[in-house]
Amino acid sequence: MNEKIIDGKKISKERKEILQEKVYKLKKKLKLVVINVGNDPASLVYVAQKEKMALEIGYDFLNLHFDDILEDDLIKEIKKLNDDPNVTGIIVQLPLPKGFSKERILNTVSPLKDVDGLTNENLLKLIKKEPTLIPCTPKGVMSLIESYNISLEDKRVVIVGRSELVGLPLFHLLLNKNATVTLCHSKTKDLKSYTKNADLLIVAVGKKDLITKDMVKENGIIIDVGINRVDGKLYGDVAADAISLLQLMTPVPGGVGPMTVISLMENVLEASKLQDKKHF
Ligand SMILES: NC(=O)c1ccc[n+]([C@@H]2O[C@H](COP(=O)([O-])OP(=O)(O)OC[C@H]3O[C@@H](n4cnc5c(N)ncnc54)[C@H](OP(=O)(O)O)[C@@H]3O)[C@@H](O)[C@H]2O)c1
């Protein structure tokens, strides 16, 4: 089965080595700041992972943690970081505690420092094919497609899930590469009629076994973005036995997950380049 695996762990490791070398050669030290409000246990783990990776790459890292803070004060903190020339990239760790306006807070981050690629300005640039910071998971999926030389123009591509974090930016990234893409969601009638005809199927929903073996195209390719924790084990959105029919498939874990983290790190270097161009 191994020759059918799209190995995100391996690709992310290769990209990490390339990035480390580029960062080593830089004249200045880049800095990533993560703003984390509250004590969501999963967020604490994710921030720790980002810190470890950032330090391994050779970046400075600041975990700006607030047990509690008023929204207006948080906005002020973000603006201070926007104005600080020593800060290259800013992430607001999600989810934010109840009552915070995610939209307002995310859009306070300077688009030039928005290494998660979640500001409205950067989404619009992505749609318009302008240089920008691309959201990390869609960027990681595109890197996998490129690494495995998966051609796009000759394929029917179907994405399931239309979130602003994953499905929607992916739709535009693929379209910009001349793929013909169908975007499905929770209101799509007869999902199987789309997935069954997909040469490349990308699933980003968050429902274990949403895509069963009978819903996939023989000899197709699947990129499974979903992460579902059941009894302490991680699963994607695609039933494991589907792989027997497929040409290629990402595992969960070890597929898209590691690509998301390395894409974030690549975005920090990308942000620094964009800032240099704008003489920030
Ligand atoms: N591997 C990684 O690094 C990584 C990164 C980010 C996210 N993820 C995982 O990817 C999954 C999706 O994340 P997200 O943030 O995009 O989630 P989300 O914001 O909850 O969006 C889920 C999407 O799935 C659609 N959907 C829900 N039920 C459906 C159904 N029965 N049939 C078809 N579509 C359905 C929703 O449709 P509507 O728009 O109609 O509601 C929505 O567009 C989650 O499991 C998440 O943990 C993984």
The ligand as a Gaussian input file, in Angstrom:
#p B3LYP/6-31G(d) Opt

LIG

0 1
 N       -4.834000      18.866000       8.601000
 C       -4.838000      20.154000       8.967000
 O       -3.807000      20.763000       9.131000
 C       -6.139000      20.840000       9.116000
 C       -6.202000      22.243000       9.102000
 C       -7.454000      22.852000       9.178000
 C       -8.587000      22.065000       9.333000
 N       -8.455000      20.707000       9.392000
 C       -9.621000      19.832000       9.533000
 O      -10.369000      19.927000       8.335000
 C      -11.748000      19.772000       8.641000
 C      -12.494000      20.978000       8.113000
 O      -12.032000      22.138000       8.778000
 P      -12.733000      23.556000       8.563000
 O      -12.100000      24.502000       9.481000
 O      -12.790000      23.830000       7.106000
 O      -14.209000      23.185000       9.098000
 P      -15.575000      24.026000       9.057000
 O      -15.299000      25.483000       9.092000
 O      -16.441000      23.408000      10.082000
 O      -16.180000      23.693000       7.598000
 C      -16.665000      22.439000       7.298000
 C      -17.212000      22.437000       5.894000
 O      -17.760000      21.132000       5.641000
 C      -19.068000      21.256000       5.106000
 N      -19.873000      20.129000       5.515000
 C      -20.354000      19.814000       6.738000
 N      -21.062000      18.665000       6.713000
 C      -21.056000      18.243000       5.425000
 C      -21.625000      17.144000       4.751000
 N      -22.351000      16.228000       5.406000
 N      -21.417000      17.029000       3.428000
 C      -20.692000      17.942000       2.750000
 N      -20.120000      19.018000       3.337000
 C      -20.290000      19.169000       4.663000
 C      -19.610000      22.560000       5.656000
 O      -20.639000      23.010000       4.800000
 P      -21.440000      24.395000       5.046000
 O      -20.523000      25.490000       4.580000
 O      -22.638000      24.250000       4.196000
 O      -21.739000      24.459000       6.508000
 C      -18.363000      23.432000       5.661000
 O      -18.193000      24.070000       4.418000
 C      -11.821000      19.586000      10.147000
 O      -11.795000      18.206000      10.440000
 C      -10.533000      20.219000      10.636000
 O      -10.111000      19.666000      11.874000
 C       -7.269000      20.094000       9.273000

